[in-house]
Amino acid sequence: MDSNTSVPQAAPPTATQESPILTIDELAALLRLNRKTVYELARNGEIPVRRVGRSLRAHRDTVLKWLSESQVPVSRKRRNP
């Protein structure tokens, strides 16, 4: 191979390729939540995210594990007779 020939680089993963690292928008889409709700959950430490520079990122597997382990029983509202 000629030294002037460039080697094709792999394209960055797209949303359909399911990157292991999620942006807040991707995390909101995964959880089917509003973006502001995800930021609020992150600010309150209720969802596993990491700050990378000025951005927040989440690891897909960690979020899915957190979601499956943080199930809370839903109480039924009592009806007034």
N, C-alpha and C positions, 0 to 999 in steps of 0.2 A: 504494500500500500504506500502511496506517495505521501511524504510528510506534509504536503500542502492540501491534501484531501481531508476534509473535516469528517469526523465521525458523527452520525446522526445522534442527537440527544433524545432521550425519552421525554415525551410530553408530560407535563405535570398532570396528576390525576384530576379528573373532572368529577362533578357530583355523582355522575352515574357509575364511576369507577370506585366509589366509596373510599375516599382517602381516610386513613386512620386518624388524622388530625382534622378537627372541625373548627370552622370559624363560628362566630356567634349566629350568623344567618343560617348556616348549615345545621347548627345545633337546634335552633328554633324550629327549623323545618323537620328535623328528625323527631323532636318531641311534640311537634304540632302546637307550638306555643308562639305567642307574639314575641318579637325581638325584645321589647321593653321588659316583658316578664322574665325572659332569660337573664337579662342584665340585673334585674332585681334579685332573682334567685342567686346569681353569682355574687352580688354585693353582700347578701346576707349569709353567704357561705353555705347555702343549701344545695348547691350543685357543684360537682367537681370540675373546676376550670383552673387554668394557669394563665398568668400574665406573661406575655412574650412581648417585650418592649412596651408599647402603648396599647397592644391588642390583647384580647382574651382568646384562648384556644382551649379546646377540650379533646381528650382522646376518646374516640368512638367506643372502644371496648370498655373503658372505665365508666363512661356515661351509661352504657347498656347494663353493666353490672350494678351500678348505683341504682338505676331505675328498677331492676328486678329485686334488689335487696331492700329497697325503701318503701315497700308496699305498706300502706296504712289502711286498717279496716275503715270502711265508710259507714258512718252511723246513719240510720234512717231517721228522718225528721218525724216527730210525733204529730199526728193530726189532732187538732182540737175537736172534741166531740160536739 
